[in-house]
Amino acid sequence: MLTVSAPVTADGEKRWCERVTVTFRNTGGSPVASGTARFATHVIGALGIDWGTVATSQPLPAPIAAGAARKQTYTVCLESWRVPLGMRVETREVTASWR
């Protein structure tokens, strides 16, 4: 069983990017050898309106030993055309699948 902490975010170098830090904790009895972290990133308008959510994914910081935790910071970017001038991105949820 792998649990994922709530994402901690910081501005990226461009308005369509964000740095997302999460902790993956392996509460199971065997190591996590590989997997994928999935990010639900929202495009937020100047007035705070949520214009949509885009899913992206990146590899887990594997291996993660049984009972261990790994903290990882990812740079999550959307295509620049998805985030027009005056808008920003906000990653609100991170999930994981593993083997």
C-alpha positions in Angstrom: 0.0 0.0 0.0 1.4 3.4 -1.0 0.0 6.6 0.4 0.5 10.0 -1.1 0.7 13.2 1.0 -1.2 16.4 0.0 0.8 18.3 -2.6 2.9 21.3 -1.5 3.2 23.7 -4.4 5.4 26.6 -5.5 5.5 28.8 -8.6 7.5 27.4 -11.5 9.7 29.4 -13.9 6.8 29.9 -16.3 3.1 30.6 -15.6 2.2 27.1 -17.0 4.6 25.3 -14.7 4.5 24.5 -11.0 6.8 22.8 -8.5 4.9 20.1 -6.6 6.4 18.3 -3.6 4.8 15.1 -2.3 5.8 12.3 0.1 5.1 8.7 -0.9 4.9 6.4 2.1 5.0 2.6 1.6 2.9 1.1 4.3 2.9 -2.4 2.8 5.1 -5.4 3.4 7.1 -5.4 0.1 9.0 -2.7 -1.8 7.5 -0.6 -4.5 9.7 -1.3 -7.5 8.1 1.1 -10.0 5.0 3.2 -10.7 3.5 6.4 -11.8 2.5 9.7 -10.0 -0.5 11.4 -11.6 -1.2 15.1 -11.2 -4.5 16.8 -11.5 -3.6 20.3 -12.4 -6.2 23.0 -12.7 -6.1 26.1 -15.0 -7.2 29.1 -12.9 -8.3 32.4 -14.5 -7.5 35.9 -13.2 -10.8 36.0 -11.3 -10.3 32.6 -9.6 -12.5 30.7 -12.0 -11.4 27.1 -12.6 -11.3 26.7 -16.4 -10.5 23.0 -16.4 -8.3 20.2 -15.2 -5.4 18.5 -17.0 -3.9 15.2 -16.0 -0.2 14.6 -16.3 2.0 11.8 -15.0 5.7 11.2 -14.1 7.6 8.2 -12.7 7.6 7.5 -9.0 10.9 7.9 -7.1 11.3 4.1 -6.9 12.3 1.9 -5.3 10.6 2.6 -2.0 11.3 0.0 0.6 8.6 -1.5 2.8 7.9 0.9 5.7 9.9 3.8 4.1 8.9 7.2 2.8 10.3 9.2 -0.2 9.8 12.9 -0.7 10.0 14.1 -4.3 9.7 17.5 -5.9 8.3 17.4 -9.5 8.1 20.2 -12.0 4.6 19.9 -13.5 4.0 21.8 -16.7 1.1 22.1 -19.1 1.3 23.2 -22.7 1.7 26.9 -22.7 -1.4 27.4 -24.9 -3.5 25.9 -22.2 -2.6 28.7 -19.8 -3.2 32.1 -21.5 -1.7 35.3 -20.1 -3.3 36.2 -16.7 -4.1 32.6 -15.9 -2.1 30.2 -13.6 -1.9 26.5 -12.8 -2.7 24.9 -9.5 -2.0 21.2 -8.8 -4.6 20.0 -6.3 -4.4 16.3 -6.3 -1.6 13.7 -6.7 -2.3 9.9 -6.9 -0.1 7.0 -7.5 -0.2 3.6 -9.1 2.7 1.1 -8.5 4.0 -2.4 -8.8 
